[in-house]
Amino acid sequence: MYASPPVPPSRRLRRALIAGTAGLLCAAAAAARARSGAASAPEPARGFGGPPVLAADDTRAFEAAPPGFDAPQPGVPAGRVERFEHDSPITGTRRAASVYLPPGYSTGRKYPVLYLLHGIGGNHDEWRGYVRAHHILDNLIAAGRAVPMIVVMPNGRAQADDRVPPADRMFRPEHVAAFERFGPELLQALIPAIESAYAVDGDRRRRAIAGLSMGGGQALNIGLAHLDRFAWIGGFSPAPNTRPAAQLLPDAGAARRQLALLYLSCGRQDGLIRVPQALRRELQQRGIPHVWNVDEHGHVRESWADNLHHFAQALFR
């Protein structure tokens, strides 16, 4: 059991995305609080698409992660996170990603790779700096509960100026459209660049994609549209940029054959739960196996950290 870590104030509470005027205003307020360094409370069960309406099967598939799962632990070897740059034909610029290399990384072996995408107000540092993904992976790998893997955390905002915009520009059409353009960049530029620079196993069964909020929608849109490239797909609190199931899964038989894991999650206090709920209902109707995990949180890092903890343990088995 991990030791219980001190609980720091939340720095960048992620609000629900593209869910009407109320969601916009609250997201802007959250961003302003984050810049001022003010602490944020867990997301209440209201707003952002309306009050959550839960079904009988909107429950946890796993117990909550143990205390300290997302903090450094004594005696646990640490991987390293380094900056990686690549040229983008989509933006015409040189862009950055953060890359996690597991403890003991060696070019003498090939590693599976997880592409991990951030939310609308984040960048390539959100999973490391805010969710603390590197500590989660270090602890799981040390315990033998996760396969040593490379984790690529890119900037999913594919535009020349890919900085996080101020709150009043967060939901402008050009900013949202930049997330849509990331799919071609990932497939055409980033994946080949990563596989040239690192000891990556390029087989589709050794490649995963997942994300939180806006990045959760991206991961579902990109991954399910390219099952020839990704066998493991996760959407944590996916936002309304998630495409309808009919577009994502036109061939249910192919999805059943090719998916190693489709993982959906959300918090029971998150008004955006309607988005993955709708996808889950379609998956059930089409007979496509998947994991559905509903935790006790809102649209907050605690939910995303907990679900990365569970998702990572299932990968590449």
C-alpha positions in Angstrom: 0.0 0.0 0.0 1.3 3.4 -0.9 1.9 6.0 1.8 -0.7 8.8 1.9 0.7 12.0 0.3 -0.1 15.5 1.4 -3.0 17.0 -0.6 -1.9 20.1 -2.5 -4.4 22.8 -3.6 -5.6 22.1 -7.1 -3.9 24.5 -9.6 -5.8 24.1 -12.9 -9.2 22.6 -12.4 -10.5 21.5 -15.8 -14.0 22.5 -16.5 -16.5 20.9 -18.9 -16.0 21.7 -22.5 -18.2 23.1 -25.2 -21.4 22.7 -23.3 -23.2 25.9 -23.7 -22.9 29.4 -22.3 -22.9 28.3 -18.7 -20.0 25.9 -19.4 -18.1 28.6 -21.2 -18.4 31.1 -18.3 -17.4 28.6 -15.7 -14.4 27.4 -17.7 -13.3 31.0 -18.0 -13.6 31.5 -14.3 -11.7 28.4 -13.6 -8.9 29.5 -15.8 -8.7 32.9 -14.2 -8.6 31.2 -10.7 -5.8 28.9 -11.9 -3.7 31.8 -13.1 -4.2 33.6 -9.8 -3.1 30.4 -7.9 -6.4 30.1 -6.1 -7.4 26.7 -4.9 -10.4 25.0 -6.6 -13.1 22.8 -5.1 -14.3 19.6 -6.8 -16.8 20.1 -9.6 -20.4 20.2 -8.2 -23.1 18.0 -9.6 -24.6 20.7 -11.8 -24.0 22.8 -14.9 -21.9 21.8 -17.9 -24.6 20.1 -19.9 -27.1 19.9 -17.1 -27.3 18.0 -13.9 -25.9 14.4 -14.2 -28.6 11.8 -14.7 -27.3 8.4 -13.6 -28.4 5.0 -14.8 -28.2 1.8 -12.6 -25.0 0.7 -14.3 -23.2 4.0 -13.9 -20.9 2.6 -11.2 -17.3 1.9 -10.5 -15.7 -1.0 -12.4 -12.7 -0.8 -10.1 -12.0 0.2 -6.5 -10.5 3.6 -6.1 -6.7 3.8 -6.5 -4.8 3.4 -3.2 -3.5 6.5 -1.3 -0.2 7.7 -2.7 -0.6 6.1 -6.1 0.1 9.4 -7.9 3.0 10.5 -5.7 6.7 9.6 -5.5 7.4 6.6 -3.2 10.5 5.7 -1.3 12.6 3.1 -3.2 10.6 3.3 -6.4 12.8 4.0 -9.4 11.8 7.1 -11.4 11.5 7.2 -15.1 12.3 10.5 -16.8 10.2 12.9 -18.8 12.0 14.8 -21.6 11.1 17.4 -24.1 10.8 16.1 -27.7 10.5 18.4 -30.8 9.3 17.5 -34.2 8.4 19.3 -37.5 4.7 19.6 -38.3 3.5 19.7 -41.9 0.1 20.7 -40.5 1.2 23.9 -38.7 4.4 24.5 -40.6 6.2 24.9 -37.3 8.4 22.9 -34.9 6.3 21.6 -32.1 7.0 20.1 -28.7 5.8 17.0 -26.8 6.7 15.5 -23.4 7.9 11.9 -23.5 8.0 9.6 -20.5 10.7 6.9 -20.6 10.3 4.2 -18.0 12.9 3.4 -15.4 15.8 1.4 -17.0 14.9 2.6 -20.6 17.3 1.0 -23.0 17.6 1.1 -26.8 18.4 -2.6 -26.6 14.7 -3.5 -26.4 11.4 -2.3 -28.0 8.7 -0.7 -25.9 5.0 -0.3 -26.4 3.8 3.3 -26.6 0.8 5.2 -25.2 -0.2 8.6 -26.7 -1.8 10.6 -23.9 -3.8 13.7 -24.9 -4.7 16.8 -22.7 -7.8 18.9 -22.3 -8.8 22.1 -24.0 -7.0 24.4 -21.5 -3.8 22.2 -21.2 -0.7 21.5 -23.3 2.0 18.9 -23.5 2.8 19.3 -19.8 -0.7 18.8 -18.4 -0.5 15.0 -17.8 2.9 15.4 -16.1 2.5 18.7 -14.2 -1.2 18.5 -13.3 -2.2 14.8 -13.3 1.2 13.5 -12.3 1.1 10.7 -14.9 4.8 9.9 -14.5 4.5 9.1 -10.8 1.5 6.9 -11.5 3.5 4.9 -14.1 6.6 4.7 -12.0 4.6 3.2 -9.1 2.7 0.7 -11.3 5.8 -0.4 -13.1 7.8 -0.9 -9.9 4.9 -3.0 -8.5 4.8 -5.2 -11.7 1.3 -4.0 -12.3 2.0 -2.2 -15.6 4.2 -3.1 -18.6 7.2 -0.7 -19.0 6.0 1.7 -21.7 6.9 4.9 -23.4 4.2 7.6 -22.9 4.0 10.5 -25.4 2.2 13.6 -24.2 1.8 15.9 -27.2 0.3 19.3 -27.6 -3.1 18.5 -29.1 -3.7 22.0 -30.3 -2.4 21.9 -33.9 -1.9 25.5 -34.9 1.1 27.7 -35.3 0.5 29.5 -32.1 -0.2 26.4 -29.9 0.1 28.2 -26.5 -2.9 27.9 -24.1 -5.1 30.9 -24.9 -6.6 33.3 -22.4 -9.9 32.3 -20.9 -11.9 34.6 -23.1 -10.5 32.9 -26.3 -10.6 29.4 -25.0 -13.7 28.3 -27.0 -13.3 30.4 -30.1 -13.9 28.3 -33.3 -10.3 28.5 -34.5 -9.0 27.2 -31.1 -11.5 24.3 -31.2 -10.7 23.6 -34.8 -7.0 23.3 -33.9 -7.8 20.2 -31.9 -9.5 18.6 -34.9 -6.4 19.2 -37.0 -4.3 17.2 -34.5 -5.4 13.9 -35.9 -3.5 14.2 -39.2 -0.5 15.6 -37.4 -0.4 12.7 -35.0 -0.6 10.1 -37.8 1.6 11.8 -40.4 4.2 13.5 -38.3 4.4 12.7 -34.6 4.1 8.9 -34.7 6.8 8.5 -37.3 9.1 11.0 -35.5 8.7 9.2 -32.2 9.4 5.8 -33.8 12.5 7.2 -35.4 13.8 8.7 -32.1 12.9 6.0 -29.5 13.0 2.3 -29.2 9.3 1.8 -30.0 7.5 -1.4 -31.1 5.5 -0.1 -34.0 2.9 -3.0 -34.1 -0.7 -1.8 -33.6 -1.2 -4.1 -30.7 1.7 -2.3 -29.0 0.2 1.2 -29.5 -2.5 2.9 -27.4 -4.2 6.3 -27.3 -6.1 7.9 -24.5 -7.0 11.4 -23.3 -8.9 13.5 -20.8 -11.9 15.8 -21.6 -11.2 17.4 -25.1 -8.3 15.0 -25.4 -10.6 12.1 -24.5 -12.8 13.0 -27.4 -9.7 13.3 -29.6 -8.5 9.8 -28.5 -11.9 8.2 -29.3 -12.2 10.0 -32.7 -8.7 9.2 -33.8 -8.3 5.8 -32.3 -11.7 4.3 -33.4 -11.2 5.8 -36.9 -7.8 4.1 -37.2 -8.1 0.6 -35.6 -5.3 -0.4 -38.0 -3.0 1.9 -35.9 -4.4 1.6 -32.4 -5.6 -1.5 -30.5 -6.0 0.2 -27.0 -8.2 3.2 -26.7 -9.3 5.2 -23.7 -11.6 8.3 -23.2 -11.6 9.8 -19.7 -14.5 12.3 -19.3 -14.7 12.7 -23.1 -16.0 16.1 -24.1 -18.7 16.9 -26.7 -16.1 16.9 -29.5 -16.6 13.1 -29.4 -18.2 12.0 -32.6 -21.5 10.0 -32.7 -21.1 6.3 -32.4 -22.5 5.8 -35.9 -19.4 7.7 -37.2 -17.0 6.2 -34.8 -18.0 2.6 -35.2 -19.6 2.0 -38.7 -18.4 -1.6 -38.7 -19.2 -3.2 -35.3 -17.7 -6.6 -36.4 -14.3 -5.0 -37.3 -14.3 -3.2 -34.0 -14.9 -6.4 -32.1 -12.1 -8.1 -33.9 -9.5 -5.3 -33.7 -10.0 -3.7 -30.3 -7.9 -5.1 -27.5 -9.5 -2.6 -25.1 -12.0 0.3 -25.3 -12.1 2.1 -21.9 -14.6 4.8 -21.1 -14.9 6.7 -17.8 -16.5 9.7 -16.2 -17.3 11.1 -12.8 -20.8 10.8 -11.4 -20.7 14.6 -10.5 -19.6 15.5 -14.1 -22.4 17.1 -16.2 -20.6 15.9 -19.3 -21.3 12.3 -18.3 -24.1 12.4 -21.0 -21.4 12.2 -23.7 -19.8 8.9 -22.7 -23.2 7.5 -21.6 -24.5 7.9 -25.1 -21.5 6.2 -26.6 -21.8 3.4 -24.0 -25.4 2.7 -24.9 -24.4 2.4 -28.6 -21.6 0.1 -27.7 -24.0 -2.1 -25.7 -26.5 -2.2 -28.6 -23.8 -3.1 -31.1 -22.3 -5.8 -28.8 -18.8 -4.1 -28.7 -16.9 -5.1 -25.5 -15.7 -2.1 -23.4 -15.0 -1.0 -19.9 -17.3 1.6 -18.3 -16.0 3.1 -15.0 -18.0 5.8 -13.2 -16.2 7.2 -10.2 -17.3 9.6 -7.5 -15.6 12.7 -8.9 -16.5 15.7 -11.1 -14.5 17.0 -14.0 -11.3 17.0 -12.1 -7.8 15.6 -12.0 -8.7 13.0 -9.3 -10.9 11.3 -11.9 -8.3 11.3 -14.6 -5.5 10.2 -12.4 -7.6 7.3 -11.0 -8.6 6.2 -14.5 -5.0 6.3 -15.8 -4.0 4.1 -12.9 -6.6 1.5 -14.0 -6.2 1.9 -17.7 -2.4 1.6 -17.7 -2.6 -1.7 -15.8 -4.6 -3.3 -18.6 -2.4 -2.2 -21.5 -0.3 -4.4 -23.7 -1.1 -7.7 -21.9 
